[in-house]
Amino acid sequence: WTESFRNTDPRAFYDCVTFFDSRHGLAMSDPVDGKYRILSTGDGGSTWRVLPSDGMPAALPGEAGFAASGQCLVSSGPRDVWLATGGGATARVLHSADRGVHWTVTDTTLPGGDPARGVFGLAFRDRRHGLAVGGDYRADQQSPRAAAVSGDGGRSWRQANTPPPAYRSGVAWLPYSGSAALAVGPTGTDLTTDGGRNWRTIDTGSYDTVDCTPDAGCWAAGEQGRVARLDVRDRAPSGRLSD
């Protein structure tokens, strides 16, 4: 690794990073002067610059991003990017169609109104179909609305009919499937096979983040240095994560 940026502003805290291709990427910080701060690179991360904040909506009081899974900033295609928020009165998702210059914002159905609640992870399989997971990360609190789905690029979100049973921090679409995805959290892993409308628990291990690669491999990571691989048989999840 080669260091290419160092934050010198004590007001900034960078939560997540995403790349559109091998050269163009963004990183996001919690709000500075009332707006989320966006870093941009056009040379594969060798250099970074802070984008102007004119096109960024104002953050809510107490609102920020959650760095639990690294999925609070995700992209799909050459220009679309989404930013997940929590800690404010409502849990929101911001969207930009021009690589982070101009943004729109939409309320979600996930829990809000507390510093521990919000959207923790996003996944978009294309520029229209997205999943949001989160809830309340405190172990003694319930998260009855831990997942939502969007079919219009994040302009609106609807609550899952059968959401995960508890807070989830990471989510990923399974490769070569238009309807299957995984969500992970401290109390387990859930699978949807209908595009996020209904989820069922397939594993009870504790994981914070999950990602899948084009060769159909899925990996999760969590507390105490745990890394796991999804056991896939006959191109369908077997319901077991192997440490």
C-alpha positions as CSV (number, residue, x, y, z in Angstrom):
1,W,0.0,0.0,0.0
2,T,1.1,3.6,-0.7
3,E,-0.5,6.4,1.3
4,S,-2.1,8.9,-1.0
5,F,-4.2,11.1,1.3
6,R,-4.0,12.1,5.0
7,N,-6.8,13.9,6.7
8,T,-5.7,17.0,8.5
9,D,-9.1,18.4,9.4
10,P,-10.1,17.2,13.0
11,R,-13.8,17.7,12.1
12,A,-13.7,15.1,9.4
13,F,-14.0,11.3,9.9
14,Y,-14.0,9.1,6.8
15,D,-16.3,6.1,6.9
16,C,-16.4,4.4,3.5
17,V,-14.9,4.4,0.0
18,T,-16.2,3.1,-3.4
19,F,-14.8,3.0,-7.0
20,F,-16.7,3.2,-10.3
21,D,-13.8,1.7,-12.2
22,S,-10.0,1.3,-11.9
23,R,-9.5,5.1,-11.8
24,H,-12.5,6.9,-10.5
25,G,-13.6,6.7,-6.9
26,L,-15.1,8.5,-3.9
27,A,-14.7,8.5,-0.2
28,M,-17.1,10.0,2.3
29,S,-16.7,11.7,5.6
30,D,-19.2,12.5,8.3
31,P,-20.7,16.0,8.0
32,V,-18.3,19.0,8.2
33,D,-20.0,22.4,8.4
34,G,-23.4,20.6,8.2
35,K,-22.8,18.6,5.0
36,Y,-21.2,15.3,4.2
37,R,-17.7,15.7,2.8
38,I,-16.8,13.8,-0.4
39,L,-13.3,13.0,-1.6
40,S,-12.8,12.3,-5.3
41,T,-10.0,10.6,-7.3
42,G,-9.6,10.2,-11.0
43,D,-6.2,8.5,-11.1
44,G,-6.9,5.2,-9.2
45,G,-6.4,6.7,-5.8
46,S,-3.0,8.3,-6.3
47,T,-4.4,11.8,-5.5
48,W,-7.6,13.0,-3.9
49,R,-9.5,16.3,-3.7
50,V,-12.5,17.5,-1.7
51,L,-15.5,18.0,-3.9
52,P,-17.5,21.3,-3.6
53,S,-20.5,20.9,-1.2
54,D,-22.9,23.1,-3.1
55,G,-24.8,20.0,-4.5
56,M,-24.9,18.2,-1.1
57,P,-28.1,18.4,1.0
58,A,-27.8,19.5,4.6
59,A,-27.3,16.8,7.1
60,L,-29.8,16.3,9.9
61,P,-28.8,17.2,13.5
62,G,-26.7,14.2,14.8
63,E,-26.6,12.5,11.4
64,A,-23.5,10.6,10.3
65,G,-22.4,7.5,8.4
66,F,-21.7,4.1,10.0
67,A,-18.3,2.5,9.2
68,A,-19.3,-0.9,10.5
69,S,-19.3,-2.7,7.2
70,G,-17.6,-0.2,4.8
71,Q,-20.9,-0.2,2.8
72,C,-22.2,3.2,3.7
73,L,-21.0,4.5,0.3
74,V,-21.6,2.2,-2.7
75,S,-21.7,2.6,-6.5
76,S,-23.1,0.8,-9.5
77,G,-22.1,1.5,-13.1
78,P,-20.0,4.4,-14.3
79,R,-21.6,7.4,-12.4
80,D,-24.2,6.4,-9.8
81,V,-23.4,6.3,-6.1
82,W,-25.4,6.1,-2.9
83,L,-24.7,7.2,0.7
84,A,-26.3,5.7,3.8
85,T,-27.0,7.7,7.0
86,G,-28.0,7.2,10.6
87,G,-28.1,8.9,13.9
88,G,-30.7,11.6,12.7
89,A,-34.4,11.8,13.2
90,T,-34.8,9.5,10.1
91,A,-32.6,7.0,8.4
92,R,-31.9,8.3,4.9
93,V,-30.1,7.4,1.6
94,L,-28.5,10.0,-0.6
95,H,-28.0,9.4,-4.3
96,S,-25.8,11.1,-6.9
97,A,-25.9,10.3,-10.7
98,D,-22.8,12.4,-11.5
99,R,-20.1,10.8,-9.3
100,G,-20.8,12.8,-6.2
101,V,-21.2,16.4,-7.4
102,H,-25.0,16.7,-7.0
103,W,-27.1,14.7,-4.5
104,T,-30.8,14.0,-3.7
105,V,-32.0,12.5,-0.5
106,T,-34.8,10.1,0.5
107,D,-36.1,8.8,3.8
108,T,-36.1,5.1,4.3
109,T,-38.3,2.8,6.5
110,L,-35.4,1.7,8.7
111,P,-35.3,2.8,12.3
112,G,-34.0,6.3,13.1
113,G,-34.2,8.9,15.9
114,D,-31.3,7.7,17.9
115,P,-27.4,7.8,17.5
116,A,-27.4,4.0,17.3
117,R,-30.0,3.6,14.6
118,G,-30.0,4.0,10.8
119,V,-28.9,2.5,7.5
120,F,-25.6,0.6,8.0
121,G,-25.2,-1.1,4.6
122,L,-26.3,-0.7,1.0
123,A,-26.0,-2.9,-2.1
124,F,-27.1,-2.1,-5.6
125,R,-27.0,-4.8,-8.3
126,D,-27.6,-2.1,-11.0
127,R,-28.6,1.5,-11.0
128,R,-32.2,0.8,-10.0
129,H,-32.4,-2.2,-7.7
130,G,-31.0,-1.7,-4.2
131,L,-31.1,-3.1,-0.7
132,A,-30.6,-1.3,2.6
133,V,-29.9,-3.0,6.0
134,G,-29.4,-1.6,9.5
135,G,-31.4,-1.1,12.6
136,D,-30.2,-0.5,16.1
137,Y,-26.7,-1.9,16.8
138,R,-27.2,-2.2,20.5
139,A,-27.5,-5.8,21.6
140,D,-30.3,-5.1,24.0
141,Q,-32.5,-3.2,21.5
142,Q,-34.9,-4.6,18.9
143,S,-34.7,-3.9,15.2
144,P,-38.0,-4.9,13.7
145,R,-37.5,-3.0,10.4
146,A,-33.9,-4.0,9.6
147,A,-34.2,-4.1,5.8
148,A,-35.7,-2.2,2.9
149,V,-35.7,-2.5,-0.9
150,S,-35.7,0.0,-3.7
151,G,-36.6,-0.5,-7.4
152,D,-36.2,3.0,-8.6
153,G,-32.5,3.8,-7.8
154,G,-33.1,4.9,-4.3
155,R,-35.8,7.5,-4.9
156,S,-38.1,5.5,-2.7
157,W,-37.8,2.6,-0.2
158,R,-40.3,0.0,1.0
159,Q,-40.0,-2.1,4.1
160,A,-39.2,-5.8,3.6
161,N,-42.2,-8.0,4.2
162,T,-40.2,-10.4,6.3
163,P,-37.0,-8.6,7.4
164,P,-34.0,-10.0,9.1
165,P,-34.8,-10.7,12.8
166,A,-32.2,-8.3,14.2
167,Y,-29.8,-5.5,13.3
168,R,-27.7,-6.2,10.2
169,S,-24.6,-4.2,9.1
170,G,-23.6,-5.7,5.8
171,V,-25.4,-6.8,2.6
172,A,-24.4,-8.1,-0.8
173,W,-26.1,-9.4,-3.9
174,L,-25.1,-13.0,-5.0
175,P,-23.4,-13.1,-8.4
176,Y,-25.4,-14.0,-11.5
177,S,-28.7,-13.7,-9.6
178,G,-31.3,-11.0,-10.0
179,S,-33.0,-11.8,-6.7
180,A,-30.7,-13.4,-4.2
181,A,-28.6,-11.5,-1.6
182,L,-27.0,-12.0,1.8
183,A,-27.2,-9.8,4.9
184,V,-24.9,-10.2,7.9
185,G,-24.8,-8.9,11.5
186,P,-23.7,-9.9,15.0
187,T,-26.5,-12.4,15.4
188,G,-26.5,-14.1,12.1
189,T,-26.7,-14.2,8.3
190,D,-29.9,-14.0,6.3
191,L,-30.7,-14.9,2.7
192,T,-33.3,-13.4,0.4
193,T,-34.2,-15.1,-2.9
194,D,-36.9,-12.6,-3.9
195,G,-35.0,-9.4,-4.2
196,G,-35.1,-8.3,-0.6
197,R,-38.8,-8.7,0.2
198,N,-38.4,-11.7,2.5
199,W,-35.4,-12.9,4.4
200,R,-34.6,-16.1,6.3
201,T,-31.7,-16.8,8.7
202,I,-29.2,-19.4,7.3
203,D,-26.3,-19.0,9.8
204,T,-25.9,-17.8,13.4
205,G,-22.2,-16.6,13.3
206,S,-21.3,-13.0,14.0
207,Y,-20.1,-11.0,11.0
208,D,-19.9,-7.3,10.2
209,T,-19.5,-7.2,6.5
210,V,-20.0,-9.4,3.4
211,D,-19.0,-9.2,-0.3
212,C,-19.3,-11.4,-3.3
213,T,-17.0,-11.7,-6.3
214,P,-17.8,-12.3,-10.0
215,D,-16.5,-15.9,-9.8
216,A,-19.4,-16.6,-7.4
217,G,-17.3,-16.5,-4.2
218,C,-18.8,-14.8,-1.1
219,W,-16.8,-13.8,2.0
220,A,-17.7,-12.4,5.4
221,A,-15.6,-10.9,8.1
222,G,-16.3,-10.1,11.8
223,E,-15.3,-9.9,15.3
224,Q,-12.2,-11.6,16.8
225,G,-10.5,-11.7,13.3
226,R,-13.1,-14.0,11.8
227,V,-13.2,-14.5,8.1
228,A,-15.7,-16.9,6.5
229,R,-16.4,-18.3,3.0
230,L,-20.0,-19.2,1.9
231,D,-20.3,-22.9,1.0
232,V,-22.0,-22.9,-2.4
233,R,-23.2,-26.2,-3.8
234,D,-25.0,-26.6,-7.2
235,R,-24.9,-22.7,-7.5
236,A,-27.2,-22.3,-4.4
237,P,-26.2,-21.4,-0.9
238,S,-26.0,-24.4,1.4
239,G,-26.9,-22.4,4.5
240,R,-23.4,-22.5,6.1
241,L,-20.6,-20.1,6.5
242,S,-17.3,-21.9,7.0
243,D,-14.7,-20.0,9.2
